[in-house]
Amino acid sequence: MAAPTETVQKPLEKYVHPPETKHKLKYADLITLDMADFDRPGGKERLAAQLKETAHKTGFFYITNFGITQEQIDQQFAIAKEFFSLPEEERLKFRAPLEEGIYNGYRPLGAIELLPGLYDNLETYNISKFIPEKQRSQPEVIKRYWADIEKFHRHMHENIAHKLLKLLAIILELDDEDEFVKGHLYESNCDSSLRYMKYHARTGEENTKFKNTYIKGHADKGTMTFVFQQPVAALQVQKTDESDWEHVRIQPGVVAVNIARILHLLTNGYFKGGMHRVIAPPEDQACIDRLGLLYFVLPSDQIKMKAMDSPFLRRMGYGKKEGSIDLDIPANEWVRDRFRNNWLPFDQRPSKKI
C-alpha cells in the first residue's frame, strides 16, 4: 500500500510542555550515554564499557545527542495532542487489531482491566514501521505529517536502536557486533512502533481506589523502549530487585531507554529487563493529563526464542541451562502472544512465568 497522499499542511498548535513539579522527589541516579561518541575512534568500546554494569544490573539509562532536535520532538507531541483531541467516535475508526496482539493503530481509553473491575486511564496511538505490509488507514493529522513521522521513526530505529544493539553485542563479546541488529532490521517483519500516549488525570478519590497506580511494575515485552521528554513526574524505576522505587527525570535533550524482556530472556537473565511503573503524579501535577511520546523496538521473525550460549555468558555464570527459554517460535510471535493476553477478561488470563 502506498503512503497516504500528503495534503497541504496546516499549522499545528505549538506544544508547550507542562512545568516540572516543585515537590522534592527521589530521582534515580542513571548513567547517561553521549551517542555523539559512537562514531569517534574507540567510541563504541567506551560506550559499551560505560553501559556494561547498567545493562546487567539496572536496565535503565539515559542517552543524549541522539540526532533529533527539540523542535522535532515537540512536533511529535503536537501531533499527539491533535490526535487525542479528536472526538472519540473519530479515534475509534482507527482502532488497532488488539485481539491479535498488534498495537498498530488506536488503543481506546480504559481498555485493560488492571484489577477486577478497575480499568486503566490510558489511551495510545501506535504507528508501526514504514514498510508496505504495516500500512493501514490513518487519521488526517497523521497523513498531514506523514513524512516527518517517518523520518523520526526511521532515525530512532536505524540510527539509535541499532547503535545500542551493537553496544550490547560488544558487551557480550560476540564475534559479530551486528548479531542483534540482524534480528531488528527496519525492513523485517516486526511490530516496532512510535507511540503517542495519554494518561488521563484521575480524581483523588479514584487514585485512592487504584492505590495511586496507573500501571503496575513490569518490564516491557519487546527488546528496548525509548521514552522522550516527560516533565509530569509519574514514571518510576526499580534499579535492583531490592531497591526502592525512584522517579525518572527526562529533561529536554534527553531520552530514557530501558532494556526489555527479549534481551533478558535471550541472555539467560544477564541483561536486566528494566523494571518500571507509572503512578499518580505529585499534587501540583495531579490535574494534568500526561501526554507521552515513546518508541518501541520489537524483535523480528529472524530471532527464535532460544537462549544464547557463549564463552562470555558461561564465564559470567549465565550460560544456557535447564530452565532457559528454548521455544521454536519467532520472537515477534512470542511478543504478540503476550500482548494478546492483555485482552482476555481478568479471570481468564493464564499464569505465565515467561
Salt bridges, closest charged atoms under 4 A:
GLU13 OE2 - LYS81 NZ 3.45
GLU20 OE1 - ARG249 NH2 2.76
ASP37 OD1 - ARG40 NH1 3.54
ASP37 OD1 - ARG46 NH2 2.76
ASP39 OD2 - LYS163 NZ 3.40
GLU53 OE2 - LYS57 NZ 3.45
ASP74 OD1 - HIS17 NE2 2.76
GLU82 OE2 - ARG144 NH2 2.17
GLU90 OE1 - LYS93 NZ 2.87
GLU99 OE2 - ARG95 NH2 2.88
ASP120 OD1 - ARG107 NH2 2.68
GLU123 OE1 - ARG91 NE 3.08
GLU123 OE2 - HIS200 NE2 2.67
GLU140 OE2 - ARG144 NE 2.96
GLU150 OE2 - ARG154 NE 2.97
GLU158 OE1 - ARG154 NH1 3.85
GLU173 OE2 - ARG315 NH2 2.79
ASP176 OD2 - LYS182 NZ 2.55
GLU177 OE2 - LYS44 NZ 2.93
ASP178 OD1 - LYS166 NZ 3.45
GLU187 OE2 - ARG154 NH1 3.45
ASP191 OD1 - LYS134 NZ 2.79
ASP191 OD2 - ARG336 NE 2.68
ASP220 OD1 - HIS218 NE2 3.27
ASP220 OD1 - HIS276 NE2 3.14
ASP241 OD1 - LYS272 NZ 2.88
GLU246 OE2 - LYS26 NZ 3.79
ASP284 OD1 - HIS23 NE2 4.00
ASP289 OD2 - LYS198 NZ 3.83
ASP309 OD1 - ARG314 NH1 3.23
ASP326 OD1 - LYS306 NZ 2.92
GLU333 OE2 - ARG336 NH1 3.25
ASP337 OD2 - ARG338 NH1 2.94
ASP337 OD1 - ARG340 NH2 3.71
ASP337 OD2 - LYS352 NZ 2.93
